[in-house]
């Protein structure tokens, strides 16, 4: 009954007994309550501290209970004072938090005044993405280049994507065609699809990018090292261009469920992209990097194309591709990426 006032069960038992039989020693109290002596000693010390008992003037070894209407009133007042102090501390804490949040918000607003905010380091990027995920209302669009995705990136994204898809957010994700050769990445892409997301692949993706609600876009500071940092773009004009660019690439990309490997000219999507890059004069190393494949694979594809075209050089392969009607087709299919 007195627990609400912070009185322990042992202390309450001792106090009740003293109210009925005052002037008891701790030894007598222990015997009557059938409690160990040390527990009774601790209970009496607690009662004395709380002002519920005092030493008898007649027998210094015995204890006298203070009337409940006096002693308990003091405990109630003490508890009220503690609650007032707690409310005061809580109020100060709320004010401090509000001030701090407002201050950091102003800093971020100042940073993003021109529509661009910089995030440094992978920890801050992931923290920002978690916050942004909770704020997404309807749509997320993702460029996920570099072919096979790293285990760390997929594991970090899984709970965020699961939460978004669970809320009915429309999620469209674009991987590169080379990701189709990586079982772990394809398994993750299928996991997204099974939960209602849409996944497609394209031969080339220019950068990693996330666009949310067509109101914010996140891109890496360094294309070679996405952990270095990121920029958050909220400029309406830039966002319009980025969203239009994403939509164009999405329209020309292959759904994950599309397993066709050749077009009407007998070319694979990678071969189509390689021809376009060869026409631009790119080296095998650049071709490999743009398609997220190994240099050896890029050379194998180039060699196969030149052989099929009966060409003796890369330049001649380009000329023959035009003569065969392959290169104009490539330009049409790749217009979204070269725009």
SULPE-V113499 format. One record per helix or strand of 2 or more residues. SS is the DSSP state (h for helix, s for strand). FROM is the first residue (numbers start at 0). LEN is the number of residues. Records with the same first field share a line. If there is no record, write none. Layout:
# SULPE-V113499
SS = FROM-LEN  FROM-LEN
This chain:
# SULPE-V113499
h = 1-4  8-12  25-8  36-13  67-44  121-14  150-16  176-5  182-12  225-3  235-17  268-11  283-8  294-15  313-10  325-13
s = 23-2  52-3  61-4  115-5  138-6  169-7  197-5  208-4  215-5  228-5  253-2
